[in-house]
Amino acid sequence: MKLAVSGKGGVGKTTLASGLAMLWAEEGRRVIAIDADPDANLAVALGADEAAELSCTPLSEMDDLIEERTGARPGAGGMFRLNPDVSDIVETCGLRIGDVTLLRMGTVERGGSGCMCAEGTFLKAFLRHLLVERTDVAILDMEAGIEHLGRGTAESVDVFVVVVEPGARAVQTAKAVHSLASDIGVRDVVAVGNRIRNEEDLAFLEEALGDIPLIGTLPDSGAIRDADREGRSTHDVDADYTRALRDVARALTDRTGEK
């Protein structure tokens, strides 16, 4: 099962992505979590301490590795391999946090560093390998856009999950992501409502989302906010939230046909 999780900044997508990763890992699945949002903090959400978080270098910053695999030094331009070997990247570069393996993508947008072809090729090759060739559960914590996905990988995403809270701006972002994802071949785009306080919030989202299916909702939780503010993992800090998260996980496994 391959999932991409996106949404407007601050809506709780990293909390959802980390929660799903840990739930499925607890069930015995092999789970790879990919931090593909430069502003996200998936390592902390998964329960990593500060030292472990700092040790997880973004793939885009592994200049020596990129040069070894592509034949070109990042930023230097010149000839490079279009199909670098990335088959061992999960095992050699991943950070094990509990039962989840985490990798950070990073960004190729470094000001003044010249051509980014080597980095971009390396990251795209890794995503293609992860989404097409591996059988693990893969969860990509994306930014609001779809920077890392292209037509060669998008069709291998089983479900693109847009996290949305009951507000006009979050819904607008969800619709933009839905359109972008559909344009590059993502077959199934769904929404998960977060910070739902009452029936009015639910009714608002059901109407405002239009043709984007709302497959589940997560309650507004003070315990989740406190854990996030303090830099702690939000996993299992609120029983009601965890029950709702399990319902979302079940809806996603049913949707993808996973057992």
Summary of the structure (lengths in Angstrom):
residues: 259
radius of gyration: 18.1
end to end distance: 10.2
largest distance: 58.1
contacts: 846
relative contact order: 0.19
helix: 44%
strand: 17%
